[in-house]
Amino acid sequence: MKWKAASAFALGKIGNSQAVDALISALNHSNSDVRGYAAFALGKIGNSQAVDALISALNDLDSHVRSYAAQALGKIGNQEILAKVIQNPEIDIYEPDIFSLARMLAVRFSKQKLPFIPVYPETIKYSPITAYSNRLFTFIQHTLSNYSSFDIREIL
């Protein structure tokens, strides 16, 4: 699996738009690293053909995939993305990465340069702390899952 993730990453670094179809397919791979690097690569390439697939990736179970998808959509950055993100009832607009994406696009495309995404402070009051905690937990969980017979006493 690592070679597939590395391949997706390399395709993004190369930036060849011929890889877009393969990378869109990789967003449905069973391995979250492959999905994440595919989203990353699609953002590097910046082809708007990937918009719908990246918007679907905003609902991925893995937070890193969602984050890479949001970053990729921000790099592609068009008004269509903003409309699709805020009108899709399946997307949690107040998830930190998605909120940042929507807000950035709203500011970018607002004629008055004012954000029009509603902000409910009680909903996002601790979102940076929550986002960091969730990422840390996911990282630890992912790291520990690589050990088949892991014993916490070995660390202590």
N, C-alpha and C positions, 0 to 999 in steps of 0.2 A: 504493500500500500504506500509506503514512503516514496517509492519512485513515481507513483501517480501524482502524489501531492507535489513532489519536486518538479515534475513535468508541467503541471498546471502553473506553478510559480514561474518557471522558466519561460513559458509561453507568454505570460504577462510581461516579463522583462524584455522579451523580444518585441512584443507589441504588434505582431502580425494579425491583421483582421481575418485572415483565413482560418484562424484557430477559434473563432467565436462560436461556431456551431458545436465543436467538440467541448468547449468550456461550458456552454449552456447545458449540454448533456451531463457534464461532470457535476453540476449543481445538484443532481439527483443521486449521486454516488452514495453508497452506504457508509463510507468513512467521512467523518466530519472534517478532517484535515484536507482531504481532496476537495470537498465542497467549499471550504473556506478559501483555499488558494485559487480555486476556480473563480470565486467571486472577486478576489483580489486582482486576478489577471484580467477579468472583464473590465474592471475599473481602470486598469492601466491602459488597456486597448481603447476604451472609451466609445465603443460602438453602441449606438442606440437600439440595435437589434436585440440586445440583451436586457432591455429594460423590464419587460414582463417577467422574465425568469428571475431577475434580481429582486423584483418586488415580491415574488413568491418566496424567495429566500429570506425575506424579512420575517417570515413565520417559522423559520427553521428552529428545531429544538436546541441546537447548539448556539450559545450566545456569541461565540467568535464568528460563526458563519453569518449571523445577523449583523454583526458589526462590520465585517468586510463587505457585505451586501450594501449596507447603508453608505459606507465610504465610497463604494463603486458608483452607486447612484448619484452621490454628490459630485463625483468627478465627471460623470456624463452630464448631469445637471441641466435638465430642460423643464419647461412648464408642465409637460405631460406627466413627468414623474411626480411633481408636487400634487397635481390633481388626483392621480391614481393613489398616492399614499394617503392623502387626507380623506379620500372618499371610500376607501376600502375598509369595511367594518371588521375584517379579520385582523387588521393590523393595529397593534397597541401603540397609538401615536405618542403615548407618554413613556414608552421605553426610552431610556436616555439616548441611545444612538439614533433611533428613529426620530425622536423629538428634535435632536440637533440637525438631522438632515432636513426635516420639514421646515424648521425655523430658518435654516440657512437659505433654502430655496425660496421661501416666502419673502425673505428680505431681498434676495437677489432679483426677484421678479415683481415685487411690489413697486408700482409707479411712485409712491410716496416714500419708498425705502423704509416702510414700517412693517413689522411682522403682523400677520393677521391670524396666526394660530393661537387659539385661546390658551392662556396659561392659568392653571389652577394650582397655586402654590402648595396647597395641602397635599396634592397628588405627587408633586415632584420635589417636595421639600428636602428629602434625603436621597434623591436619586443618584447623585455622584457617589455617595457612600455605598448605596445599594448596588450600583453598577460595579464598583470596584470589588465589593464583597462577592458578588455573583461570579465575576470573572476569576477571582482568586479561588473560589470554591471549585469552579469548573476545571481550572488548571490543576489543582491538587487532585481532584477526582480522576481526571484524565491521566495524570502522572502515575497515580497509584494503581489504576486499572491495568497498567503495563506489567505489573508484578503479579504473577499468578499465586504465589504463596507469600504474601506480604505479611510481616509481623511488625506491628508498631514498636515493640520492644527493641527491635534491631536499631531503630533510630535513637531511642532514648538510651 
